[in-house]
């Protein structure tokens, strides 16, 4: 069966749309017209933010919009700002449970998390090892809870967040040590972390084999993917620039092969246009590129 293509809805509320977000019904209509298989759901304002998490009626309404337009959901990026995993792990797990409720109502198979801390220093005034193992512990517990409901927990590493060196990414996956936990392997983040070594704390660490080598190092640990190009720059000097296909340097046939070699066989190949100026206009050619990639390799 051919891979399914989705796109993250946060692309239409952030970046160039921050002052005038595109309403979710408009996004859904447009993606259906472009024959997407689904969306990657950003549980953020104004589409569906933390204040809505107890509003079951609203999320069921959104699910009906999607069903009526033939769109499924490949995963959810939930909001954890203000709920630090290292300081208040029980509060963090409560937030995980709130988003599990969203997943169950909307038939969402994966929940995305990140370290929710900048890479400029060790969070919480902790020493490195204490910090590292607290992340491992809370995500082990979260993966256990998610697993009870058939939802996969995936960690998106990126240069904009703490723990972004290749060796740290691999080590943390093994430290969490839960079969229901994996990384979200975003192609542009993988490039910026493994080739450019952006925003790494202390000595820079890169890989001679770049994105392909990082995928191989994560064999058996890749739980989800995002496809998008990289031009080797950062957006506002914070996180990876999510450049539309053809505006960057990535070798997607090689990346696809590496993902297969690393054991990633999931049906979804989502697109991420996060922060791209004019993401809505970039969506049709981006979808066309992914259609061709799926036709050749999916």
N, C-alpha and C positions, 0 to 999 in steps of 0.2 A: 504494500500500500504506500502511495506517495506521501511524503512528509506534508504536514499541514503548516500553513503560514499565518502568523498573527503579528500584531504590532502593539507596542506599549502605548496606552492611552495618555500617559503623562507627557508625551511629546507634544500634545495639543493644549496643554495648560501651563507649561513652563517655557523658559527661553523667550522666544519672540512673542509668545502668547500670554505671558505673565499678567499683562495689563488688561487683556481681553481674551480670556480663555474660550475655547470653542466648546459649546455645550455638548454634553455627551450624546444626546439624540442625533445631533448633526454629525458627530464623529461616526456613530454607528451606521447611519445612513450612507455616508461616504465610503466607509470600508466595505459595506455590503455591495455597493455599486462596483467596487474594484475587485470583488470576488475573493476577499480574504476568507479564510476558514474560521478565523476567530480574532479575539483581542487578548492582549496581556493587560489585566485590569490593574490600574493604579488607584489604590484606595486613598485618594487625596482630594482635598478641596480644589475646585468646587464640585467635582463630579460625585464623590462619595468620600467625605473626609472622616476623621476620628469622631466628630460630633454625631455622625450618622451611624456609627457602628452598632448602636442599639436599635436602629430604625430598620426593622426587618421588612416592613412594607415597602420601603424605598428600594432595597436591594432586590426584592422579588419583582418589583416593577422594572428595574434595570435588566434583570434576567429575562423577563418577558420581551423587552425590546430586542434583546439579542436573539432569543429564540425566533421571534417573528422575522428577523433578518437573516436567519440561518448562520449565526455566529456563535461559536463556543468560546471558552476561556482557557487559555493555556497555562495561566498562573496568576498570582496576585502579588503585587508589591505593596505591602502594608506599611503603615506609619508607626514608627517607633521613636520618633523624636520626643525628647522629654521623658523617656522611660529607659534610663541607662541600664544595660544588661549587667555591667560590672558592679554597680552600686546597689541596685534594687532588683535582684534576679526574680524575686517572687512577683513584683509588679510587672516585670517584663513578661513572665510566663502568663500572667493574667491577660496581657495585651495579645499574646499569641493565641490564647483561647478565644478572645473576642473575634480574632480574624479567622480562626477555625470555623466559627459559626457562620461567617460570611461564605467561606469555602463550601460548607455543607449545603447552604441554601442555593448557591450559584453554581454548584458542581465544578469547583476549581480544584485541580489536582496538586498544585504546588504553592508553597508560601515562601517568598523571598525575604531574606534578612541581610543586614550588613553590620559592620562593627560600630556604626553610628558614632564614630569619633574621628577627628582629623588626624592625619599622619605626622603631625608636627611634634609630637611628644607622647610619652606613655600616658594613657588616660587615667584619671582618678587619683593621680599622685602615687600610683602603685609602682612596684618594681616590675621589670619585664616579665619574669616567669609567673608571678602572681596574676598579672593582667592576662597573660596568655592562657593560663589554665582556668581562669574564671570564665573566659569566653568558651573554652572547650566544655566546661561543666554545664553552663546554662544552655548551650546549644544541644548538648547530649540530652538534657532534660526536655528541651523543646521538641527535639526530634522524636523522642519517646511519646510525648503527648500527641504530636501530629500523626504519628504512625498508628495510633489507636483508631483514627478516623480515616485512614487511607490517604493522608496528605503528606507529600514529600517536603521536607525542609531544605531549602537551598540558600547557600551563602554567596552573595555577589561580591567578589573582591574587586577592588579598583584603586587607582592611585589617589583618589580623593579621600580614602578612608584608611585607618590604621590597619597594619598587617597586610602589606602589599608587595612584599618581596616573594619571588618564586618559592624559595625554601620555606618561608613562613606559611604560605598558602597551602603547600603540600603537608607540612608538619601539622597544621591545625586540623586539616581533614582527618588525619590519622589520630590526632589527639581526641577529637570528638568521638570517634570510634563508635559510630552507630550506623546500622545499615540503612536507616531512613534519612540520613544526612548526606548532602553532597554539595559541590560548588556549582554556582551559576557561571558558566564560562562565556563571558562576553568577549567577542573577538577584538574589539578595540581596546578594552581594558587589558586583555591578555597581552596585546602588543605593547601598550604603554608600561606595563609592569615587567615584561620579560625582555623587551628590546631597548626601550628608552630608560627604564628604571626611574620613572617619574616619582617625585615626592617621597622617596624612601628615606626612612629615618636611619642616620648613620651612614655606613659605607654602602655605596650603590651596588646592587646585584642584578646582573643581566644574564641571559642565556645565549650561547652561540647559535643554538637552533631556534631561538625565538618562540613564537606562538606554537609552532608544531612541537617543539621540545617540551614546553609547559604542558600541553595537552597529554603528551606521553607520560610525563611525570605524574599526572593526575589520573592515570588509568584506573578505572573502576570507581572513581570518585566524582565524576561529572554527572550532576543530577539535572541540569538544565542548560540551555544555551541562549545567547542573543547574537544575532548576526548584524554587523554594521562595519563600515570601513574605518580606517584610521589614517590621518595625515601626519601623525607623529606629534601633534600639539595637544595642549590642554585647553579646555573651555574655561575662560576667566582664571587661568592658572590654578584651577581646582581639580577637576576630574577630566577624563578623556573626552576629546572632541569626537562626537558621534557623526562622522562624515558620511554622507550618502555614498553608495557604491559608485566607484569610478573616480571619486575625489580623494582617494587615499592610496595606500601602498600594499594592502593585504592581498595575499594569494589564497583566494577562497577554495579552489579545488584542493590545494594542499591542506588547508585547515579542515575541510570536510573529511578528507582521508584520515587525518590525525584524530579527529573526533570519533570516527568509526573504529580506528585502531585502539583508541582509549576505552572503547566499550559503550559509547553513547549511542543508543538505538531508539530513543524516544521518538514519538510521532511528530512532535512540535519543533519547528524551526522559526522562532519569533524574530522579528525585526525590532531594533531599538533606535529611534531617531531623537533621543533625549537631548533637549536644549538646542536642537538645530533650528536656526532661523528659517522660517518658511517650511516647517515640517510637513504641513498639509500639502503644499505644492510639490514637495519632494516625495510624497508617498507613492504616487502612481509609477514613476520610473523605478523606485526602490522595489515595489511589488513586482514589476516586470523582471528585474534582475533576479529576484528570489524565485520567480516562476521558472526561469531558465536554469537556475542552480538546482532546483528540485527536479526538473525534467532530466537533467544530466546525471545527478548524483543522489537524488532522494528516492 
